Amino acid sequence: MLVGTMKRLASALLLMVGATAVSFTLGQLAPGSPARLLLGIQASQQAVDALNAELGLDRPLLVQWFDYVWNVLHGDLGRSYSSSRSVGSLIADRSEVTAWLLTAGLGSSIVLSVTLATLAAGRRGTWVDAWIRNFTVASIAVPTFWSGLMLIRLIALPTGWLPVGGFGETTLEHVQSIVLPAITLAIFLAPIQVRVLRTNLVESLGSGYVEAAASRGVPRRRLLLRHALPNAAAPAIAIVSVQAGYLLFGAVMIENTFQLPGLGSSLVLAVNQRDYPMINGITLVFAAVVIAFSLMSDALTALIDPRVRAS
């Protein structure tokens, strides 16, 4: 158990280091100069070169990367080129919105996937099962931003109950603002969860212990919810862990669709402005979120399945 934990922590550290290395490399390969964008197209090349030197961008990439890693280890994520504020404070300001979106979206996707998968498995071979499977296929093919725009067009604009963008000021406004983005994220995540959970539920319903319980007269609904669902949960949790990257990608798209001032929209803005410290800082946070999902998935799987704890 201890060896497995150490291996996971080592893998987490390697992932964090790799994330910063990839972020630095892609930043150098991207066209455009931060200094040129900050000074404008009318600035002289001498002024651009001077600002590059001031920002440390004239040094070799490997030197910049080692300096960045050293500073991160000391709790310094650098300063944003565009605002001159510390990246840590900017991320702290915008992380609340993203946390709201990820929590509400993931929670909604789990509720939606468990409901649909249970219905499909309990009515396997009927029109309900066919409708749910067709829904998952169609949802996978629909772009995230299009789902968001359709929810705005069909719900927010005709009714006026929910805002079409922004995050509001009060807690009630936060809740109202996050409803449609959370539903959009749930539609993005749920199809894979539904298909995996349905398959595992069908397998569990066909297992020997469930058939033995059915022969004793246990109602089918209880068989599904009390016997089959807990045994099908472990693989579904693993799928949620694998979806962590898709979750963050969906958050980036959805925050820009609904104009939410979170880390996703800040990342897009930083890329457009070639704000390397901000890009690297958000990338590091996203890598930490993926690692956290993986570790929580391992812990939950071990809690549910004793065979995992024993291994």
C-alpha positions in Angstrom: 0.0 0.0 0.0 2.8 2.4 1.0 4.7 1.5 -2.2 1.7 2.2 -4.3 1.2 5.6 -2.6 4.8 6.6 -3.2 4.5 5.6 -6.9 1.4 7.7 -7.3 3.1 10.7 -5.7 6.1 10.3 -7.9 3.9 10.1 -11.0 2.1 13.3 -9.8 5.4 15.1 -9.4 6.5 14.0 -12.9 3.2 15.2 -14.3 3.6 18.6 -12.8 7.1 19.0 -14.1 6.0 17.8 -17.5 3.1 20.2 -17.6 5.5 23.2 -17.0 7.9 21.9 -19.7 5.2 21.5 -22.3 3.7 24.9 -21.4 7.1 26.6 -21.9 7.8 24.8 -25.1 4.4 25.6 -26.7 4.8 29.2 -25.6 8.0 29.5 -27.5 6.6 27.8 -30.6 3.5 30.1 -30.7 3.8 33.0 -33.1 3.9 36.6 -31.7 6.0 38.4 -29.1 4.7 39.4 -25.6 6.9 42.5 -25.8 5.5 43.5 -29.2 1.9 43.0 -28.0 2.6 45.0 -24.9 4.3 47.9 -26.7 2.2 47.9 -29.8 3.1 47.6 -33.5 4.5 51.1 -33.6 7.2 50.4 -31.1 10.8 50.2 -32.3 12.7 47.0 -32.4 15.1 48.4 -29.8 12.3 49.0 -27.4 11.0 45.5 -28.0 14.4 43.9 -27.4 14.8 45.9 -24.2 11.5 44.8 -22.8 12.3 41.2 -23.8 15.5 41.5 -21.8 13.6 43.0 -18.8 11.1 40.1 -18.9 13.9 37.6 -19.2 12.7 36.3 -22.5 16.1 36.8 -24.2 17.6 33.9 -22.2 17.7 30.3 -23.3 14.4 28.4 -22.9 16.0 25.8 -20.6 17.4 28.5 -18.3 13.9 30.2 -18.2 12.3 26.9 -17.3 14.7 26.0 -14.5 14.3 29.5 -13.0 10.5 29.1 -13.2 10.6 25.7 -11.5 12.9 27.1 -8.8 10.5 30.0 -8.2 7.5 27.8 -8.1 9.1 25.6 -5.4 9.5 28.8 -3.4 5.8 29.7 -3.9 6.3 32.3 -6.6 4.4 31.9 -9.9 5.7 35.1 -11.4 3.9 38.3 -12.4 1.4 38.7 -15.3 2.8 40.6 -18.2 -0.5 42.3 -19.0 -1.6 43.5 -15.5 1.8 43.4 -13.5 -0.1 41.6 -10.7 1.2 38.4 -9.2 -0.1 35.3 -11.0 -0.9 33.7 -7.7 -3.3 36.5 -6.7 -4.9 36.5 -10.2 -5.5 32.7 -10.0 -6.9 33.0 -6.5 -9.4 35.7 -7.7 -10.6 33.6 -10.6 -10.5 30.1 -9.1 -13.8 30.5 -7.3 -15.8 30.8 -10.5 -14.1 27.7 -11.9 -14.6 25.8 -8.7 -18.3 26.6 -8.8 -18.5 25.4 -12.4 -16.5 22.2 -11.9 -18.4 21.2 -8.8 -21.8 21.9 -10.2 -21.1 20.5 -13.6 -19.5 17.3 -12.3 -22.2 16.8 -9.7 -24.9 17.3 -12.4 -23.2 14.9 -14.8 -23.1 12.2 -12.1 -26.7 12.6 -11.2 -27.7 12.6 -14.9 -25.5 9.6 -15.8 -26.6 7.5 -12.8 -30.3 8.2 -13.6 -30.1 7.5 -17.3 -27.8 4.4 -16.9 -30.1 2.9 -14.2 -33.2 3.5 -16.4 -31.4 2.0 -19.5 -30.1 -1.1 -17.6 -33.4 -1.6 -15.8 -35.3 -1.5 -19.1 -32.8 -3.1 -21.4 -34.0 -3.8 -24.9 -37.0 -1.4 -24.6 -37.6 1.9 -26.3 -36.3 3.7 -23.1 -33.0 1.9 -23.4 -32.8 2.7 -27.2 -33.7 6.4 -26.6 -31.0 6.8 -23.9 -28.3 5.2 -26.0 -29.2 7.4 -29.0 -29.1 10.4 -26.7 -25.6 9.6 -25.6 -24.4 9.2 -29.2 -25.9 12.5 -30.2 -24.5 14.3 -27.1 -21.0 13.1 -27.9 -21.2 14.6 -31.4 -22.6 18.0 -30.2 -19.9 20.7 -29.6 -19.9 22.1 -26.0 -20.3 25.7 -27.1 -23.3 24.8 -29.3 -25.0 23.1 -26.3 -24.5 26.3 -24.3 -25.8 28.6 -27.0 -28.9 26.4 -27.4 -29.6 26.5 -23.7 -29.3 30.3 -23.8 -31.6 30.5 -26.8 -34.2 28.0 -25.5 -34.2 28.8 -21.8 -32.4 32.0 -20.7 -33.7 34.3 -23.4 -37.4 33.3 -23.6 -37.9 33.0 -19.8 -35.5 35.6 -18.4 -35.1 33.3 -15.3 -31.4 32.8 -15.8 -28.6 35.2 -16.9 -26.9 34.6 -20.2 -23.5 35.5 -18.9 -21.4 36.8 -16.0 -21.3 35.5 -12.5 -23.1 38.1 -10.4 -22.3 39.5 -7.0 -24.4 37.7 -4.4 -24.6 34.0 -3.7 -28.1 33.8 -5.3 -26.7 35.4 -8.4 -23.8 33.0 -8.4 -26.3 30.0 -8.3 -28.4 31.5 -11.0 -25.4 32.2 -13.2 -23.9 28.7 -12.8 -27.1 26.7 -13.7 -26.9 26.7 -17.5 -23.1 26.4 -17.6 -23.3 23.4 -15.2 -26.0 21.7 -17.4 -23.8 22.3 -20.4 -20.9 20.7 -18.7 -23.0 17.8 -17.6 -24.2 17.2 -21.2 -20.6 17.2 -22.2 -19.5 14.7 -19.6 -22.5 12.4 -19.1 -22.5 10.4 -22.4 -19.4 8.4 -21.6 -20.4 7.9 -18.0 -23.8 6.6 -19.0 -22.4 4.1 -21.5 -19.8 2.7 -19.1 -22.2 2.6 -16.1 -25.0 1.0 -18.2 -22.6 -1.7 -19.4 -21.4 -2.5 -15.9 -25.0 -2.5 -14.5 -26.1 -5.0 -17.2 -23.1 -7.2 -16.3 -23.9 -7.0 -12.6 -27.6 -7.8 -13.2 -26.4 -11.0 -15.0 -24.1 -12.1 -12.2 -24.7 -15.1 -10.0 -25.4 -13.3 -6.7 -28.0 -11.0 -8.3 -29.7 -14.0 -10.0 -29.7 -15.7 -6.6 -31.3 -12.7 -4.9 -33.9 -12.5 -7.7 -34.8 -16.1 -7.1 -35.5 -15.3 -3.5 -38.1 -12.8 -4.7 -36.1 -9.6 -4.2 -37.8 -6.8 -6.3 -36.0 -5.8 -9.4 -35.7 -2.2 -8.4 -33.9 -3.2 -5.2 -31.7 -5.6 -7.2 -30.7 -2.7 -9.4 -30.1 -0.1 -6.7 -28.9 -2.1 -3.7 -26.9 -4.9 -5.5 -25.9 -4.0 -9.0 -25.3 -0.3 -8.7 -22.6 -0.4 -5.9 -20.7 -3.1 -7.9 -20.8 -1.1 -11.1 -19.7 2.1 -9.4 -16.0 1.4 -9.2 -15.4 1.4 -13.0 -17.6 4.5 -13.4 -15.4 6.3 -10.8 -12.3 5.4 -12.8 -14.0 6.9 -15.9 -14.7 10.2 -14.0 -11.0 10.3 -13.2 -10.0 9.8 -16.8 -12.4 12.6 -17.8 -10.6 15.1 -15.6 -8.8 16.5 -18.7 -12.1 16.7 -20.6 -13.7 18.4 -17.6 -11.1 21.2 -17.7 -11.3 21.5 -21.5 -15.1 21.8 -21.2 -14.7 24.4 -18.5 -12.5 26.5 -20.8 -15.1 26.4 -23.6 -18.1 27.0 -21.3 -16.5 29.9 -19.4 -15.9 31.7 -22.7 -19.4 30.8 -24.0 -21.1 32.2 -20.8 -18.5 34.9 -20.2 -17.6 33.6 -16.7 -14.6 35.2 -15.2 -12.8 32.0 -14.3 -9.5 30.3 -15.0 -10.7 29.0 -18.4 -11.5 32.4 -19.8 -8.3 33.8 -18.2 -6.3 31.1 -20.0 -7.7 32.0 -23.4 -7.1 35.7 -22.7 -3.5 34.9 -21.6 -2.8 32.9 -24.7 -4.1 35.8 -26.9 -1.8 38.2 -25.0 1.2 35.8 -24.9 1.1 36.2 -21.1 3.5 33.3 -20.4 3.5 33.5 -16.6 -0.3 33.4 -16.5 -0.4 30.5 -19.0 2.1 28.6 -17.0 0.4 29.3 -13.7 -3.0 28.1 -14.9 -1.5 25.1 -16.6 0.1 24.2 -13.3 -3.2 24.5 -11.5 -5.0 22.4 -14.1 -2.3 19.7 -13.8 -2.9 19.7 -10.0 -6.6 19.3 -10.6 -6.1 16.3 -12.8 -3.7 14.8 -10.2 -6.3 15.4 -7.4 -9.0 13.7 -9.5 -6.7 10.7 -10.0 -5.8 10.4 -6.3 -9.5 10.8 -5.2 -10.5 8.2 -7.7 -8.0 5.7 -6.3 -9.1 6.4 -2.8 -12.9 6.0 -3.6 -12.3 2.9 -5.6 -10.3 1.3 -2.7 -13.1 2.3 -0.4 -15.8 0.7 -2.6 -13.8 -2.4 -3.7 -12.0 -4.3 -0.9 -9.9 -6.1 -3.6 -8.2 -2.8 -4.5 -7.4 -2.1 -0.8 -5.8 -5.5 -0.5 -3.6 -5.1 -3.6 
